[in-house]
């Protein structure tokens, strides 16, 4: 091979390996990304997808982002939406929690892509963070999208307004609205992000006709709201809800939420909307807010956007609670009476106090099964359910088990070695398997693929779910007698438990 031929060959190899290196044209201007840890991936951080919701735009639907001149370098994450920043809250160590700045100017998304040019039509995964609708951000370390981008996805995370700034319903806000509703501003932010993605993702190598929305915990609840919202029609094509499908009630009515909003305003000494808008954002931080069944964005919990769904829960969802697995016999019996009323004795015939973790696990799986049964009645698309069982290494592993959010590092393949988190080869094998399922689902609407244990779609006639984690394969939802107990108890709760 001549010297010139060698140079040309090496140049072609480098071009094939390089991700997007030229600015990407969007509807608001040119964006220049930065190389990931792997040079085959380019990251675009802190992309504004809406105008800052500040001043008179506080508690309004997001407005389109403002254009800019020249090239905007997308090297740094934008601030999270206004919230308390606790740093850690065991079992959630630093990598699970937002660690940076907060601001009302927070409507940014982050994108990772391995595409070398526009128009490659890669499947797109959009992830909405958890945090109880009170905290969280798209820049949390464990949501880093580089590993999934290496597997062929365009990976996106997005901020949305949280707490009172994201979900306050208030009579004056409803009056000024064209639709006579209020609340759900955080969900409107998500819809604005999805619209931006539809308009711009092709420039990053993504396919606007293969967009999957995903979320965990509060993010999973938001996914359910988006599936029920006519405002989100056509903006996504599959959905993933992690720790987020069961028989529980999704939200409050608008009237109830407005009444709670009045009490909140009074508690802050701001009984008018003008005073609320003039208040410092930090003085409006509060918990207890979330989606509102407003009759417009969220008219009901039924299916409007019928897309394939992947959903599941973790074995130890409640392990961060102070009483998880710790009730004595009398406390356990009293809890059963509060939850099940006249059905308490039937429950106690099935479970002793020593079985309380088993009871919580069975109830969680049955609740998910009943949700899937109900969805199956009106849906024409497939549902895939899972049960995650692996306890990650690290602080208080025995105490917290397969805790709420514990599947996230495996899904994103973000197993970063730390002195107090000694990942093993088994952890890495589990992560490769789980992330492959997710990539397959985002790509085709089905998690199954070559070399993976078969994952059957949900069938109401077969009461099984897919275990992922310590083992991979279908398992029964619950033993027959326990399934029947929880079916009755969850579908027909006593009045006090409704």
Order of alpha helices (4+ residues) and beta strands (2+ residues): alpha-beta-beta-beta-beta-beta-beta-beta-beta-beta-alpha-beta-alpha-alpha-alpha-beta-alpha-beta-beta-alpha-alpha-beta-beta-alpha-alpha-alpha-beta-alpha-alpha-alpha-beta-beta-alpha
